[in-house]
């Protein structure tokens, strides 16, 4: 009988339970939609209803358990989105609900962060781009708006541990979630005394720090009654979904991963990193890797969201067609490299300053009376491929590595024309993988290691068969060199306008 782990996955869109075998096979899955709720204590603000999410996780788990042998379960783990958590009393009750990352109440806090600690120092210490939803801003919001919350708080518990506690009765802080909080010392893989002192919060206000794959406890009698998972099964720490998606993709050290969807996120697992004013201005964020000694450096920009705009604006008549994307790609293929001078510059430059908001505007240049919608669509694909090349160069410099290949995952990886462009622009192979649920797989691999099925997560990953198609640089690669040079020149010229 193959050993199995249960992954409880709380995403912004869906709440799921998934059973994964020791060979990485997804045996069963069930999900429910997730959604924020109005904050009952602060008008116009958003929270996560933990009881609602837990109920969905329970119902999902019960459905999954109907399809597998419970005796095969050796571990259970939890993965969620980053940054969010709640202040908890000694009796386990919440002092205040979980403020959602989607809530804008903390934007003024981020804008004024320098009254606590200079922004450049904060970034140098923790490596994260200063986004308003980071955990630090929620603690400051309590300090400035609900001081009694901090007085009554025994521990601040990040959201994966809220659910781990329901399973085994123990609270922890896993490093992958802590690394999203803007409260950590990136060199020390733990909380920064300097940052915590600046905002007036003690390190003792957080549960003990553990690494992914750590056995936190065992499913209690109460946890078993609620979930249906046998009592005594190991409860294992996972954490922030992005980190496990990178690991689950099969990425080795210095092998970048492009997650392509509405947004594109380019990340790499590196031993080196930079967190200075230069990388701050270029939008680089650095989080803890799932493994000590490595960092996850990343940059992001709008991608398919821009392509969807083109579809809406120029392909409205075909919008309901099942073959609309085939039509768009076919028309783009009929346009030569360089798009006859049409250039669509998808400039999503992070604003320099505490808000670090990404601009979502660009420029369209070189249109003539003979330009077609195929020119415009292809120009956007070329612009986004050039954006990937520029982003990879930023990461290679900051992380002191040279990529030999790139793994591409997500909805945008289905576009073969775009994949070939990426390979041609980058000059390295672009690899697709057959595994689609990389977050779940990554968390499962750590759970399997924590349960003792494998010595470590790397050994667990070695049994996974990734497969998938590979796109190598082709005959058009040299033709894209002047296209990229034009992209770089225009980026330099347009950046001051975009930042204005």
N, C-alpha and C positions, 0 to 999 in steps of 0.2 A: 504494500500500500504506500503510495507516494505521500510524503508529508506535505501539509498545507498550512498556509498562514492566511489570516483575515486582515485585509487592509480597509480601515474606515477612512474615507476620503471626503473631507469637507471643502468643497470649492465654492467660489462665488456664485456659480451658476447651478451646480448640482451637488447633492449630498448622496454619497454612494457607499456601498459595501461590496468588496470584491474578494473572492477566494482565489489564491494563487498557489500553484503547486511548486514543489522544489525544483522543477525543470523550467519554471517561468510561465507555465501555461495558465491562462485565465480560465478558471473552471466555472465560475458563476459570478454574476454581477446583477445588482439591482440598485436603482437610483430614484430620487425624488428631486424636484426643483428646489433650489435654495433662493432665498430672498431676504433683503434687509427689512427692518420694521421701523416705524416711527419711534423715536425715543419718548417714552412716557414722561420722562423727567425734564426734558429740554425741547421745547417746541422747535420744529423745523430741522431737527437733527435725526441721525440714523444709527440704529444699533443692530446687532445680531441677537435674535432670541435663542439663547442656548438650549432652553427646554424644547423648543420647536425643532431645532437641528438634531438634538439628541434623539427625539422621538423618530425622526426620519432615519437616523442611523440605525436605530433599533429595528424599525420595520424593514429596512433594507437588509440588515443582517439576518433576520428571521427568514426572509425570502431566499437568501443565499444558502443558508444552512439546510433548507429543504432539498437542495440539489447536490450536496456533498455528504460524505461520511464524517460525522463530528469527531470520530476517534482519530481521524487523520490530522486534526488541528494541533499544531505545536506552538503557535504564537499568534498574537494580535497586535496591530500597531495602528497609529493615527497620523495622517498627514493633512495639512490645511494650508490656506493662504497665509501670508506673513503678517507681521507687525501687531495684529490685534490681540487683546487680552482683557482681563478684568481684575479689579481690586477685590480681594476675597477676605472675609473675616476668619477668625480662628475656628468658628463652627462650620466653615465651608460655604456659608451663604455669601451672595454678592453684595458688596457695598454699593456698586453701581453696575449697570449692564455693560456688555461688551460693545464699546464704541466701534462702529464699522470704519474700515479704511475708506469707504465711499462717502463718509460724512465730511463736510467741509468746515466744521466748527473750528478745526485746529489750524486753518490756513493763516489767520492772524498771528498765531503762536509761532509758526515757522518763519513768518516774515520778520518777527521781532526777536528771533533766537539769540542774536548777538548781545542782547542785554544780560544773557546768562553766560554765554561763552562765544568767542569770535567764531564766525562761520568757517573760516579757513582752518582754524584749530580743530573744530568739531569734525570737519571732513578729514583732516590729517589723522585724527585719532581713530575714527571708525570706518572711513572709506565709503560711506553711503552718500549718494546724492541727496540733498536736503529736501525731501518730499514732505508735504504737510501731514501725510498719514502715518509717518514713522511714530513708533511707540513713545519716543521722548516727548513729542508734542502733546500726547494724551495725558501724560503725567503732569506736564506743565499746565495743561488746561484745567486739570483737577486742582492744582495748586492755586491757580489764579481765580477759578470760578466756583469750585466746590472743595474748599480746604478741609472740610470735615470728612470727606471721602478718604483722604490720605491719613487723617488722624485715626479713622476706624479700620483702615486696611492693615491686615496682618501680612498678606503676601500679594504681589502682583503676579498673576498667573497667565501665561500666554495660552492661546486657545487650544493647541493640541493637548496640553497637559490638563486642561479642564475635562476633556473626554477620557484621558488616561486615568485621571482620578476616579471617574465614574466606574471604570473597569476594575481598578485595583486598590483605590484608596490612597494613592501616593501622588504628591505633586513634585514635578521636576521642571527644569528649564533646559531644553535641548539646545545645543550650540547652533544648529541650523536656524532656529527661530530667533535666538538671541542676536544672531548676526544680522537680522533685519530691523533691529530695534533702534539703532542709532545711539545705543547706550554702551557699546562694547569697545574694547581696545583690540584693534584688528591684529596687533602683533602678539597679544597675550591669550587670545581665544577665551576671553572672559569679559566680565563687565569692567568698564573704565572707572577707576576711582575719581579721576579728574572730572569726567562728565557727570557722574552721579552726584559728586560734591557740588558741582556748579548749579544743579537744579534742586539740591536739597533732599535727595532720596538715598537711603542707605542700601548697600548691597544685600544686607540681610532681609530686605523686603522682597527678595526673589527666592524661589525654591532652588535647591542645589542644582548645579550645572552638570549635565551628562552629555555624552556623545551619542550620536545615532547608533542604534544596535544594542544599547544598554538595556538590560532587563530591569525594568522599573519595579516590578512586583508580579503578582499572579492574580488572575481573575478571581475575585472574591465570590462568596456565596450570593451576595446581592447583585454583583456584576453578572454572574451566570444566570440568575433568575431573570434579569432584564434583557440580556442579549441572546441567551440560548447557547452561548459558548461554554464549554465545560469548565467547571471550577478548577482552579489550579493551573490553567494554561498560562504560559508566560506572556506578560504584557511588556512590549518592547518599544523604546523611544524611536520615533522617526522625526517628523517635524515639517519644515517649510517645503511646499510642493516643488518649487523651482529647483532646489538643490537635488532632490531625488529624481526629477525629470532628467537633469543632466547626467547623473550617474546611470540611471536606467536606460539612457540612450546608447550606452556602451562607450561613451567618450573617455579616452585615456588622457593622461596629462598632456597639455599643450595641443589637444585636439578640439578645436572650437565646435560649438553646437549652435546652429541657427534654428530657433523656434519661430516659424513663420505663420502668421495669421493676420488678424486685424492689425496687430502690432507685430513687429519683428524684434526679437531679443537675441542678440549674439553674445554668447558667453563662452568662457574657456576656463579650464581647470589648470591653474598655474602655481608655480612655487614663488614667483616674484610678483610684485605689484607696485604701483605708485599711487599715492594719494596726496597730491599737491595741487596748487592753484591751476596748473595746466590740465590735469586730468579732471578736476572739478569743472572747468570750463568746457571740456569736451564731452561731458555727460557720462564719464566712467563711474560705475558703482562697483564696489568690491564687497562680497559677502564671504562668510566662512564656507568652505567646501564641506561635504559630508565627512571627509577624511582630514585629520589633523595634519598640518604642514602644507596644505594646499588652499588656494583661494579661488573663488568664483568671481572673475572680473566680467563685467558686462556693459553693453550699451544697447539702447533701444530706439525705435523710430516707427512711425506709422507706415504700414505696408499695404496689406489687402484692403484696409479701410480706404486708402486712396484709389485702389483699383475698383472698388465698389462704387466710388463716386463717378469714375469714368463710365462704368456700366450704366449707372442711373442717368447720367447726362447725355451719353452718346449712343446707348443701345437700348433706349426705353421701349422701342417697338418690339424688341426681342426679349424683353424682361421676363416674360412668362414661359419662354421656350426652355425645354430641358437641355437643349444643346447650345445655350447662349455662350458658355465659356469656350466651347469648341469653335463657335463662330468668331469670337474675339481673338482667340489664338491663331486661327487660320488667317484672319486678316492681318494680324501682326507679322506672321511668317512671310507674307507677301511683300512686306516693306523691308528694304535693305538695312544692313547695319548702319547705325547713325541716323536713321529715320529721315534721310534727305534734308538734314539740317534742323529738323524739329527737335527741340530739347525741352523735356519736362523735368525741372529740377525739384525733387521732393525734399526741400530743405527743412529738416525738423531739428533745428539747432536749439539746445537747451539755453534758456535765458540765464545770463550770469547774475546770480543773486540768490537770496534765501529761498524764494519760491521754487526755483529750478523747474519751471513749467515748460514742457516741450511745445514749441510752436507747431501748429499743424497746418501751415500754409506753404505754398511753393510758387514756382514761376514756370510759365509756358512761353518758350521763345522759338523763333525761327519759322513760324507758321506762314504758309503761302496760300494762294488761291487753289493750289493743287493738293494741299494737305488733306488727308482723310482721317476718319476716326481710327483706322488701323495705325496710322502714324502716331496718333496721340497715345493709344494704348501701348504700342511698342516703346514709345519714348518713356512712358512711365516705368515699364519693366526694366529698360536700360538704366534709368535713373536710380531705381531701387537696387539694381545689381551693383551699380557704382557706389551707392550708399553702403552696401555690404563690404565692398572692397575698402572703402575709407575707414569703416568701423573696425575691420579686421586689422588694418595697419595701426590704428590707435591702440588696440588691445595688444598687438605684438610688441609695440614699443613699451607700453606700460608694464606688460608682464614678462618682458625680456625673453621672448620665444619666437619661433618661426613655424607657422602652421604648414603641415604637409598634406592635410586634407581637411574637409569640413563635413560634419554630419548635419543633414537638413531634416527637420521634423515639422509636423503641423500641416494645416490645410493648404498653405502655399506651396508645399512640396509636391502637390499633385500636378503642377503646371510644368510639363517637360520642357517647354520653350524657355521658361524662366530659369529652370535648373541648369540648362545648357549655358544660358547667359552667365549665370553665377560662376560656373566652371571656367568659362572663357575670360571673364573679367578677373577672377582671382588667380587663374593660372595653376590651380590645384584641383584634384578630384573632389566632387561633391557627392557624398554618399547618402542614399536613402536607406531607411531600415524598415523591416516588416512590422516590428513592434510599434503599436500606436499608443498604448497606455504606458508611457515611459515613467510618469510619476508613480503610478501604482506599482510598476515593476521595480523601480528603484527602492521604494519603501519596503516592498516584499523581500528583496534581496538582503536588506539589513535585518529584517525580522527573522529571516531564515538563519542568518549568521548568529543573531542574538539567541535564537532557540537552540543553537548547537548543531544544526544540520550541516553547516559549513564552518570552517575555521574563521572566515571573515567574509565581508561582502564582496571583495574582489574574487575570491574563490567561487562564491555563489554566482557571480556574473559570468564567470568563465564557461559555465554550462549552457548559457543562453545562445541560441542560434539567431543572429540578427538578420542575415540575408539582405535583400534589397538591391535596388539598381544603383549603379555608379555612373555619374556623368564626368567625363574627362575633358580637359581643354581641347577644342577642335580647331578646324581650319579657320574659323572666324576670330580666334583669340587675338591675333595681331591687329585685326581691324578695330577691336575695341580699345586699343591703346589710345588713339586720339580722342575717342569718345570720353574716356575717363579723364584725360588731360583737360578737356573742355569742362567737364563736371567740376574738377578741382578749381579751375580758374573762376568759374561762375560762383562756386560756393564761397570763395574768398571775397568776391565782389558783392554778393548778395547778403552775406551774413550780417553786416552792420545794419542793413535795412530791416532784416527779419528781427533783429534784437532791439530795434528802436521801439 
